[in-house]
């Protein structure tokens, strides 16, 4: 197998967005479980994007629901908002990399291990 380093000229924006959404969703799930296990009065829900050196977000501060089913719904919305923030962050990160790569010539280098497709 050839493991030669090649320049990465562009990133698939939707793939990066999907990867970021899954990562943020995982941490949103951790945050949601933390919210459920503690007796805090308010939940801060982020929506926006976080990329290196730049972030813009709206934080919605929501009072804790008085009933347990309401708290569960709040935690689920927290996870969904975290995933949406991750998707937007990943999309903007990939688009920024593609723009910088195309116009400024800055490219990371990486290698991909290729394997033949299995016969069906």
N, C-alpha and C positions, 0 to 999 in steps of 0.2 A: 504494500500500500504506500502511496505517495503522500507524505505528510508535509509538503512544502508550504511555507507561509505565503499567503496571498493577500493582497489588499482587499479590504471589504469596502466595495464601492457604494453599496446601498443596502438598506434594511427594508424588509417587508413591513410596512407600517401596521397593517392589521394584525400580523403575527406578533409583533412587539407589543401592540396594544392588548392583545389577548393574554400574552404572558404577564404583563404588568397587572392586568385586571385580576388574574388568578393569584398573583403574589399579594396584592393589596387586599383581596378577598380573604386570604388566609389570615393576614394580620387583623382584618376587620372582624373575623370570627373570634380571634383571640380577644380582641377588645370587647366584642359582644358578650362573650362568656365572662370576662372580667366585670362588665357592667351588671350582668345577672347575679354574680356572686357577691357583689358589694351593695351596700345600702347607700348609694349616692343619690342626691336629689335631682341632678341634671345630667343630661347626656349631650355632649358636643359632637355633632355630626358634620364631617368635612365634605365639601364638594368643590372641586376645582382641579388644579394640577400641581404636581411637585416634580420639577426637573432640576438638575444641578444648576445652582446659582440663581434660579428663578422659581418663584412659586406664587400662585394666585389662588386663593380659595375663599369660599364663604363657609363660615362655621355657624351651623344652626344649633342653637342651644335649646333643648327641649326638656321640659319638666318630666320627671319620672311618672309614668302612668300609675294610677291608683290600684289597678288590678293586675294580677299576674299575667293573664293573657295579653293585656295591653303592653306590659313590659317585654314580653316575647316578641310582639309585633314591632316594638321600637328597636329591639336588638336585630331583628331581621332587616329592617330598613337601614340600620347602621351598616350592616354587612353589604347591602346592595349599594349604598352610597359610597362606601370604601371601594367597592369593585368598579363603580363608575368613575371615581377619581383615578383609579389605577389605569383604566382603559384610556381616558383622556391623556393622562401623563405619558403612557407608553406611545400613543399616537403622536403626540407633540415631540417626544424624544426622537422617535424614528424620523419624523419629517425634518426636524432640526439637523439630525446627523446627515440625512440625504442632501439637504441644502448646503451644509458646510462642506460635505464631501465633493459635491458637484462644483461649487463656485470657488472655494478656497483651496481645494486639493488636499485637505487633511483627511487621511484615511487610516483607520486601524488595520492591523494585520492579524490574520488568523488562519487556522487550517481546519479543514473539514475531513473527517475520515469517511470516505465513501465506501459503500458496500453494494455489491450487485443486488438487483431485485430478485426475490425468490421466484422460482418457477411455479406456475399455478396449474 
